[in-house]
């Protein structure tokens, strides 16, 4: 795991300074937006994440064919929007499982460079990872809003972390090496960020969700539609 992080750190160090700064600022700005307010724009995020996921899979599955990659991204985006609940549920379970796997890799100092199929993890770690993934799958269907908030918070945290890593690399620091020298501390920080982001979205995006469900508040002095008391004049 440490080798993978340092490999990407080396790739970042080789990029042009202007690219690092622009990409870093963009990731931080997008990360803040998704981390604290993504739930209010869930459909747009589902569309974007579906397109990116389909594009990445299509890029490698079609041997880097650009046209097929674009087609895969478009199809995946449409499917993600149409099957939003299933997509968000699976995405939440995948994010939870990957987070759990990363924590386990720190605990057992695993090398993921050979791929997930080559990981030698104690059976207890595999069981915990599987239980976490299944729990989020079931919870996603029962608590759709909570699963969506978690997905947005997790994606926002990843974008923030990536953006900060780019900016620190531009300044000549070695963020990945520093992080993996203190795995427990940064695992706790990322976990707290995800939980805080999910709670913030559930609190501050709730009003928008209620307005959408009731059709708006209407003009000042008027009662919301659908809630007028019965009388002799009915529409």
C-alpha positions, 0 to 999 in steps of 0.5 A, spaced: 500 500 500 505 504 501 509 503 495 502 504 491 501 511 494 509 513 493 508 511 486 502 516 485 506 521 489 512 520 484 507 521 478 504 528 481 511 530 482 513 529 475 507 534 473 507 541 471 507 546 477 501 550 473 497 543 472 498 541 479 496 548 482 490 548 477 488 541 479 489 541 486 485 548 487 479 545 482 479 538 487 479 542 493 473 546 491 469 541 488 471 537 494 468 542 499 462 542 495 460 535 494 462 534 502 458 539 505 452 540 499 452 534 495 446 531 497 442 537 494 444 536 487 444 528 488 441 527 481 447 531 478 452 527 482 449 521 480 450 522 473 457 525 473 459 519 477 456 514 473 459 517 467 466 517 470 465 510 472 463 508 466 468 511 462 474 509 466 471 501 466 470 502 458 477 505 457 480 499 460 475 494 458 476 496 450 483 497 450 483 504 450 478 505 445 476 513 445 469 512 442 467 506 446 469 509 452 465 515 451 459 510 449 460 507 455 460 513 459 454 515 456 450 509 457 453 508 465 450 515 466 443 514 463 443 507 467 445 511 474 440 516 473 434 511 471 437 506 477 439 512 482 437 508 488 441 501 486 447 505 483 447 509 490 446 503 494 452 499 490 456 505 490 455 506 498 457 499 499 463 499 494 466 505 498 465 502 505 468 496 503 474 500 500 475 504 506 475 498 510 480 494 506 484 500 506 484 500 514 485 493 514 491 494 509 494 499 514 493 494 520 496 488 517 501 492 512 498 489 506 501 490 499 496 491 494 500 492 488 499 485 485 491 487 485 486 485 490 486 478 488 493 477 491 492 480 497 493 475 503 489 478 509 487 474 515 480 471 515 477 476 520 479 482 516 475 479 510 469 477 514 469 484 517 470 487 510 464 483 507 459 485 513 461 492 512 459 492 504 453 487 506 450 492 511 451 498 507 447 494 501 441 493 506 442 500 509 442 503 502 435 500 500 432 502 507 435 508 508 436 511 501 437 519 504 443 516 509 446 512 504 446 518 499 449 523 504 455 518 506 456 517 498 457 525 497 461 525 504 466 520 502 467 522 495 468 529 497 473 527 502 476 523 497 476 530 492 479 534 498 484 529 500 487 529 493 487 536 492 491 537 498 496 532 496 497 536 489 498 542 492 502 539 498 506 536 492 507 543 488 510 546 495 515 540 495 512 536 501 511 528 500 504 528 503 503 520 501 509 518 505 507 523 511 500 520 511 503 512 511 508 514 516 501 515 521 496 511 518 491 511 524 491 518 525 489 520 518 484 514 518 481 517 524 481 524 520 478 521 514 473 517 518 471 523 522 470 528 515 466 523 512 461 522 518 461 530 519 460 531 512 454 526 512 451 529 518 452 536 515 448 534 509 442 531 512 441 537 516 442 543 511 440 539 505 433 537 509 429 544 507 431 543 500 428 536 500 422 538 504 420 544 499 421 539 493 416 534 496 411 539 498 412 543 491 415 549 495 412 554 500 408 559 495 408 566 496 408 570 503 401 570 506 399 564 502 398 557 505 402 551 501 399 547 496 395 541 498 394 543 505 388 548 504 383 547 509 376 544 506 371 549 505 365 551 500 370 553 494 374 547 492 378 546 486 
